[in-house]
Amino acid sequence: MVVGAQARDVDTIIIGSGPGGYVAAIRAAELGQKVTIIERDEIGGVCLNIGCIPSKALINVGHHYREAISETPFGLETENVTLDWSKTQSWKQNTVVNTLTSGVKLLLKKHHVDIIKGEATFNDNETVNIVQDDGHELLQFNNAIIATGSRPIEIPSMPFGDRIIDSTGALSLEQIPEKLIIVGGGVIGSELGGVYANLGTKVTIIEGLDHTLNGFDHEMTKPVLDDFKKQGGEVVTSATAKSAVQTADHVTLNYEVDGKEQSVTGDYLLVAVGRRANTDAIGLNNTDVKLTERGVIDVAENMQTRVPHIFAIGDITAGPQLAHKASFQGKIAAAAISGDKQARDLHYSLPAVAYTQFELATTGEDLETIKSDNLEVKISKFPFAGNGRAISMDDTTGFIRLISDKKTNALLGAQIVGPSASDLISELSLAIENGLTTNDISLTIHPHPTLGEAIMDTAELADGLPIHI
């Protein structure tokens, strides 16, 4: 705690400039707040700099490379395909990441948001101390939004080092590895494993659960796993990672399956076992902000903490650690601070996506939920193999599944496996949020030929009047 320093008065501070923080800053400014945003690292946070955006850039490169070297059914032939990895990394950083982060800086400037580079720590419920390269500054605030995000979990027996890397390290390798070991087959591990498998790397995933891609059901993940294995990948489930030994150019992971010790050696070991909320080094112990038993900040539906003028959003609150959740909550917190007493997080659907070789997307209720809650529902499923656009793209793997109320036909949930699942799921989230029925969807004109027509086909199937199946 800093004592004796003269504090500078400010209106609303936001700690962290990721997709939660910068969105909250802009919205708060739009609603009349004078906003100061404090960022320890780079504007844009993990998502734009070392997370969502650069990983999707490399996923895209992996898809293009695989398509270029694969035999196609439509007569396109390519020879001597090569990949300049240094150009890939330069494009990812300079064209993709820097373009987006520069754009965010411009948006913050446009809305007259003050930016302070430094590490913020709460002194008490009214002041934060900001440590900068050339000193420190004390701010006394009227309102605060904490948006400090999360960081990769480190396993004590295999600390991050030269050959043991986190997701950030996996995005910035200087060379494409011949062999990559991944501990953790969740979304991050599976996405990055898919990137390098498409680039020719022998990828081995070691997963503690009896399945990978937790959060998506087996029917959804099967095409992804089958394709991953087709690419030479290996998945070991129900395994416990025990230790890892690094040498100058290799790393060996020791793990246990069914009581038997085993090992695998690779160029790098990516540890992707989850992310820890960044709540431990921002001085919350000097405030009356409370944490839950799981170490995240306890917030109300308007994102307010136990301290009425301090709010928290994103990965440091309960629920999935998703960038779009953080952005949504940021807008709620900004509205609440600006006097909107109706601002609440009352969403019915929170879409989640895995950008694997076949994209996975889910929103609203899933199969596990309807079984556990004994909901009376109708389930309709339409394959992309019956969709004209998918056939013309030679991309027919997967399906759309709708879960609707058996009596009212109201859409309760949806899952998509296949092309553009990440984009198509938004229509279904909109339908759930607005209480639409499968009949509403089937009576909505969808352009032809599009992948979106498959949503209409799935709704018609639910209504008992299918055309294309």
C-alpha atoms as one frame of an Amber mdcrd trajectory, in Angstrom:
protein
   0.000   0.000   0.000   1.263   3.442  -0.957   0.871   6.173   1.667   1.710
   9.852   1.614   1.362  10.351  -2.150  -1.064  12.931  -3.576  -3.836  11.197
  -5.516  -5.178  12.565  -8.806  -8.982  12.564  -9.032 -10.522  10.709 -11.980
 -14.026   9.611 -12.873 -14.189   6.008 -14.116 -11.127   3.775 -14.306 -10.956
   0.489 -16.153  -8.149  -1.904 -15.347  -7.333  -3.992 -18.400  -7.869  -3.254
 -22.096  -8.878  -6.644 -23.483 -12.217  -7.246 -25.241 -13.986  -6.605 -21.946
 -12.027  -3.564 -20.844 -11.785  -1.585 -24.057 -15.440  -2.227 -24.938 -16.480
  -1.093 -21.446 -14.300   2.015 -21.835 -15.836   3.023 -25.150 -19.401   2.362
 -24.005 -18.861   4.238 -20.718 -17.462   7.186 -22.693 -20.458   7.071 -25.060
 -22.717   7.258 -22.003 -21.018  10.340 -20.629 -18.282   8.987 -18.390 -14.790
  10.433 -18.341 -12.787   7.235 -18.649  -9.203   6.277 -17.850  -8.023   2.838
 -18.951  -4.979   1.248 -17.339  -3.073  -1.478 -19.194  -0.028  -3.352 -17.925
   0.953  -4.871 -21.255  -0.462  -4.101 -24.699  -3.765  -2.475 -25.645  -6.163
  -5.219 -26.689  -5.123  -7.606 -23.932  -4.563 -11.327 -24.369  -7.305 -11.799
 -26.971  -5.983  -9.424 -29.603  -2.256  -9.795 -28.912  -1.507 -13.347 -27.842
  -4.806 -15.233 -27.832  -7.954 -15.417 -29.936  -6.875 -13.311 -32.897  -3.343
 -14.618 -33.592  -4.480 -18.203 -33.028  -7.253 -17.808 -35.610  -4.719 -16.338
 -38.008  -2.553 -19.449 -37.715  -5.607 -21.709 -37.938  -6.408 -20.019 -41.243
  -2.845 -20.578 -42.479  -3.073 -24.244 -41.517  -6.309 -24.654 -43.468  -4.882
 -22.994 -46.576  -1.685 -25.040 -46.436  -3.571 -28.298 -46.033  -5.885 -27.441
 -48.928  -2.902 -26.536 -51.093  -1.160 -29.859 -50.586  -4.312 -31.996 -50.706
  -5.837 -33.668 -53.693  -9.064 -31.925 -54.699 -12.113 -33.383 -56.467 -12.532
 -30.400 -58.769  -9.352 -30.619 -60.800  -7.186 -28.046 -59.063  -3.589 -29.218
 -58.956  -0.659 -27.550 -57.236   2.977 -28.549 -57.144   5.933 -27.724 -54.949
   3.889 -26.042 -52.237   6.085 -24.433 -49.613   5.411 -22.316 -46.556   7.666
 -19.468 -45.430   6.999 -19.625 -41.693   8.838 -16.383 -40.965   6.502 -14.589
 -43.384   3.551 -16.263 -41.692   4.652 -14.976 -38.296   5.325 -11.508 -39.693
   1.880 -11.378 -41.344   0.207 -12.586 -38.153   1.892  -9.909 -36.055   2.066
  -6.935 -38.385  -1.015  -7.284 -40.573  -3.423  -8.999 -38.205  -2.507  -8.169
 -34.602  -1.054  -4.703 -35.115  -3.918  -3.650 -37.388  -6.479  -4.588 -34.766
  -4.661  -3.171 -31.755  -3.962   0.074 -33.619  -7.661   0.242 -34.443  -8.596
  -0.149 -30.788  -6.179   2.632 -29.823  -7.817   4.899 -32.396 -11.286   4.053
 -31.074 -10.217   4.853 -27.512  -8.706   8.129 -28.689 -11.859   8.955 -30.649
 -13.867   8.574 -27.438 -11.365  10.640 -25.437 -10.372   7.727 -23.206  -7.132
   8.403 -21.324  -4.660   5.516 -21.517  -2.130   4.855 -18.762   0.546   2.208
 -19.266   1.318   0.569 -15.945   0.362  -2.047 -13.379  -2.571  -1.098 -11.168
  -3.012  -2.191  -7.563  -5.882  -1.199  -5.314  -4.834   0.708  -2.203  -8.385
   0.699  -0.864 -11.961   1.042  -2.145 -11.273   4.489  -3.644  -7.683   4.582
  -4.894  -5.323   2.607  -7.117  -1.570   2.880  -7.347  -0.112   2.529 -10.823
   3.491   1.388 -11.146   5.072   2.638 -14.363   8.516   2.348 -15.905   9.498
   5.767 -14.575   7.684   5.859 -11.237   4.170   5.513  -9.977   0.911   7.426
  -9.908  -1.990   7.401  -7.466  -5.548   7.772  -8.776  -8.668   8.403  -6.718
 -11.671   7.161  -8.686 -15.436   7.487  -8.552 -16.063   4.155 -10.314 -13.902
   1.227 -11.357 -14.316  -1.728 -13.691 -11.874  -4.593 -13.170 -11.158  -6.410
 -16.433  -7.820  -8.066 -15.757  -8.542 -11.338 -17.561  -6.679 -14.576 -16.998
  -3.376 -16.333 -17.647  -2.350 -19.913 -18.491  -2.174 -22.340 -15.577   1.329
 -23.647 -14.956   1.799 -27.218 -13.722   4.384 -27.171 -10.881   6.122 -30.329
 -12.122   6.618 -28.854 -15.587   7.303 -25.125 -15.284   7.291 -23.031 -18.431
  10.745 -22.785 -19.971  12.560 -23.116 -23.267  10.814 -26.305 -24.439   7.788
 -26.235 -22.157   5.515 -23.517 -23.475   2.114 -21.976 -22.931  -0.336 -20.980
 -25.666   1.492 -17.698 -26.220   4.715 -19.568 -26.878   2.941 -21.966 -29.227
   1.768 -19.024 -31.339   5.271 -17.647 -31.788   7.501 -20.644 -32.485  10.391
 -19.727 -34.759  10.080 -22.998 -36.666   7.318 -25.505 -37.303   8.089 -28.400
 -34.926   8.385 -31.967 -36.160   6.760 -33.284 -32.985   4.531 -31.383 -30.565
   3.162 -32.721 -27.293   0.105 -31.044 -25.806  -1.085 -31.552 -22.233  -4.762
 -30.625 -22.270  -7.237 -31.435 -25.016  -9.623 -28.561 -24.401 -10.438 -25.884
 -26.949  -7.019 -24.187 -26.850  -5.065 -27.444 -27.006  -7.245 -28.888 -29.756
  -7.190 -25.703 -31.847  -3.411 -25.310 -31.680  -2.938 -29.039 -32.155  -5.005
 -28.753 -35.319  -2.883 -25.869 -36.590   0.352 -27.797 -36.374  -1.173 -31.100
 -37.538  -2.286 -29.302 -40.708   1.261 -27.988 -41.131   2.716 -31.491 -40.955
   3.665 -31.736 -37.271   3.197 -35.031 -35.442   0.918 -33.940 -32.578   0.219
 -35.952 -29.432  -2.504 -34.756 -27.058  -2.501 -35.989 -23.463  -5.883 -35.387
 -21.813  -6.894 -36.046 -18.214 -10.598 -36.554 -18.936 -12.000 -39.459 -20.917
 -12.668 -37.117 -23.846 -11.306 -33.982 -25.461 -13.071 -30.709 -26.233 -15.022
 -30.706 -22.997 -18.242 -28.714 -23.421 -19.104 -30.305 -26.761 -20.830 -33.693
 -26.913 -19.335 -36.824 -28.445 -21.427 -36.661 -31.607 -20.026 -33.194 -32.267
 -16.401 -33.960 -31.529 -16.183 -37.287 -33.383 -15.597 -35.764 -36.858 -12.881
 -33.535 -35.390 -11.112 -36.411 -33.670 -11.404 -38.680 -36.690  -9.856 -36.011
 -38.890  -7.124 -35.255 -36.347  -6.113 -38.921 -36.293  -6.274 -38.995 -40.096
  -3.671 -36.243 -40.029  -1.405 -38.451 -37.936  -2.363 -37.001 -34.577  -2.595
 -39.116 -31.436  -4.935 -38.574 -28.494  -4.417 -40.240 -25.116  -7.339 -39.747
 -22.737  -7.768 -40.507 -19.023  -4.058 -39.784 -18.663  -2.204 -37.992 -15.888
   0.789 -35.852 -16.825   3.464 -36.491 -14.194   6.665 -34.676 -15.149   8.713
 -33.379 -18.043  12.437 -33.331 -18.766  13.966 -30.773 -21.110  17.191 -31.014
 -23.079  18.688 -28.521 -25.500  16.502 -29.639 -28.375  13.822 -31.978 -27.015
  11.410 -32.471 -24.164  10.083 -35.742 -22.762   6.750 -35.957 -20.992   6.104
 -38.713 -18.486   2.480 -39.608 -17.950   0.357 -42.365 -16.471  -2.558 -44.285
 -17.973  -4.333 -47.093 -16.134  -1.545 -47.150 -13.544   1.182 -47.598 -16.162
   3.977 -45.076 -16.627   4.548 -43.997 -20.216   6.479 -41.272 -21.998   6.523
 -39.329 -25.228   9.231 -37.089 -26.663   8.759 -34.026 -28.824  10.351 -30.750
 -29.860   8.050 -28.789 -27.575   5.521 -29.456 -24.825   2.505 -27.159 -24.845
   0.725 -27.037 -21.483  -2.895 -26.015 -22.069  -4.763 -27.138 -18.966  -6.833
 -24.030 -18.416  -6.525 -20.414 -17.361  -6.325 -18.779 -13.932  -8.218 -15.562
 -13.167  -5.926 -12.563 -12.629  -7.305 -11.620  -9.229  -4.280 -12.370  -7.075
  -1.983  -9.397  -7.712  -4.253  -6.363  -7.968  -4.631  -5.582  -4.277  -8.169
  -6.870  -3.795  -7.184  -7.720  -0.222  -7.031  -3.954   0.393 -10.664  -3.574
  -0.668 -14.032  -4.987   0.346 -14.378  -6.811  -2.988 -15.109 -10.480  -2.315
 -13.985 -13.585  -4.160 -15.953 -16.791  -4.560 -14.592 -20.153  -3.403 -13.284
 -20.646  -6.962 -11.168 -17.518  -6.768 -13.210 -15.315  -9.089 -14.844 -12.021
  -8.153 -18.374 -12.242  -6.787 -20.620  -9.956  -8.849 -24.320  -9.158  -9.115
 -26.315  -9.314 -12.368 -25.198  -5.776 -13.225 -21.538  -6.802 -12.675 -21.347
  -4.870  -9.397 -19.049  -6.256  -6.707 -19.711  -6.014  -2.967 -18.318  -2.476
  -3.279 -21.109  -0.525  -5.033 -18.803   1.589  -7.233 -16.436  -1.245  -8.237
 -17.494  -3.605 -11.023 -15.839  -6.713 -12.493 -16.226  -8.365 -15.905 -14.885
 -11.200 -18.028 -12.575 -14.040 -17.045 -12.336 -12.879 -13.433 -16.054 -13.551
 -12.904 -17.916 -16.877 -12.806 -18.727 -18.738 -16.010 -16.894 -19.560 -19.236
 -13.791 -17.525 -20.028 -14.893 -16.145 -23.390 -14.007 -12.841 -25.031 -17.585
 -12.161 -26.178 -18.862 -12.763 -22.653 -16.389 -10.156 -21.394 -17.483  -7.630
 -24.038 -21.150  -8.202 -23.198 -20.518  -7.747 -19.494 -18.420  -4.655 -20.183
 -21.390  -2.946 -21.816 -23.609  -3.887 -18.862 -21.137  -2.506 -16.322 -20.704
   0.710 -18.310 -24.469   1.187 -18.477 -24.903   0.481 -14.751 -22.200   2.995
 -13.824 -23.887   5.551 -16.045 -27.159   5.222 -14.137 -29.080   2.559 -16.064
 -30.806   0.630 -13.268 -32.172  -1.894 -15.762 -28.714  -3.018 -16.885 -28.508
  -6.739 -16.126 -26.786  -9.862 -17.488 -29.911 -11.933 -18.140 -28.807 -13.781
 -21.261 -30.462 -17.081 -22.179 -27.770 -18.152 -24.574 -24.007 -17.835 -24.484
 -22.487 -19.193 -27.681 -19.218 -21.092 -27.503 -17.031 -22.026 -30.451 -14.049
 -24.277 -31.148 -12.134 -23.375 -34.318 -11.015 -26.909 -34.994 -10.678 -28.432
 -38.477 -14.460 -28.784 -38.460 -15.769 -25.871 -36.463 -17.917 -26.594 -33.408
 -20.472 -24.159 -32.024 -23.136 -24.414 -29.359 -25.625 -22.022 -27.792 -28.402
 -22.316 -25.236 -29.313 -25.749 -23.903 -27.213 -28.769 -24.857 -27.928 -32.493
 -24.778 -26.405 -32.952 -21.340 -28.552 -30.202 -19.857 -31.833 -31.445 -21.284
 -31.097 -34.939 -19.981 -30.193 -33.746 -16.483 -33.177 -31.381 -16.322 -35.615
 -33.892 -17.880 -36.824 -31.272 -20.324 -39.484 -32.332 -22.822 -37.947 -31.339
 -26.111 -37.806 -32.101 -29.791 -34.414 -32.634 -31.402 -34.007 -32.111 -35.117
 -30.773 -32.578 -37.031 -29.950 -31.750 -40.630 -26.663 -32.754 -42.311 -24.551
 -30.354 -44.363 -24.446 -33.179 -46.915 -28.010 -32.108 -47.805 -27.118 -28.447
 -48.323 -26.402 -27.178 -51.842 -23.877 -24.547 -50.792 -21.892 -27.039 -48.700
 -21.834 -29.499 -51.593 -20.585 -26.781 -53.961 -17.829 -26.012 -51.446 -16.906
 -29.693 -51.090 -17.358 -29.160 -47.345 -20.201 -31.441 -46.277 -18.996 -32.873
 -42.976 -21.189 -32.042 -40.003 -24.714 -31.068 -39.100 -27.028 -28.554 -37.478
 -29.017 -29.646 -34.438 -31.930 -27.741 -32.933 -33.408 -28.390 -29.500 -36.926
 -26.998 -29.146 -39.660 -27.136 -26.539 -41.975 -30.060 -27.283 -45.156 -28.082
 -26.523 -44.381 -24.543 -27.663 -41.722 -25.182 -30.347 -39.627 -22.402 -28.788
 -35.966 -22.827 -29.602 -34.016 -23.727 -26.466 -30.611 -24.657 -27.823 -28.594
 -25.388 -30.927 -25.345 -27.032 -31.954 -23.464 -26.867 -35.232 -20.576 -28.915
 -36.553 -19.168 -27.935 -39.899 -18.415 -25.021 -42.229 -18.901 -21.526 -40.769
 -20.402 -22.905 -37.561 -18.841 -19.960 -35.736 -20.867 -17.496 -37.837 -24.079
 -19.482 -38.266 -24.583 -19.913 -34.511 -25.412 -16.191 -34.121 -28.787 -16.567
 -35.887 -29.727 -19.259 -33.408 -28.601 -17.248 -30.383 -30.770 -14.392 -31.647
 -33.715 -16.777 -31.947 -33.259 -18.094 -28.402 -32.853 -14.631 -26.871 -36.081
 -13.490 -28.530 -38.160 -16.572 -27.769 -38.593 -17.538 -31.419 -39.993 -20.909
 -32.428 -38.813 -23.347 -35.068 -41.819 -22.192 -37.089 -40.536 -18.602 -36.945
 -37.229 -19.805 -38.356 -38.726 -21.994 -41.066 -40.965 -19.112 -42.208 -37.966
 -16.768 -42.479 -36.698 -16.523 -46.044 -33.072 -17.652 -46.202 -31.073 -16.772
 -49.346 -30.178 -19.576 -51.725 -27.698 -21.121 -51.974 -26.250 -20.573 -48.508
 -25.118 -22.603 -45.555 -27.767 -20.767 -43.537 -30.463 -22.605 -45.462 -29.518
 -25.659 -43.426 -30.829 -23.842 -40.342 -34.182 -23.385 -42.092 -34.131 -27.037
 -43.139 -33.464 -28.126 -39.544 -36.365 -25.983 -38.322 -38.687 -27.452 -40.974
 -37.643 -30.887 -39.804 -38.611 -29.940 -36.247 -42.000 -28.735 -37.530 -42.588
 -32.044 -39.298 -42.526 -30.495 -42.776 -39.031 -31.109 -44.158 -38.321 -30.407
 -47.823 -34.714 -31.476 -48.285 -34.534 -34.646 -46.226
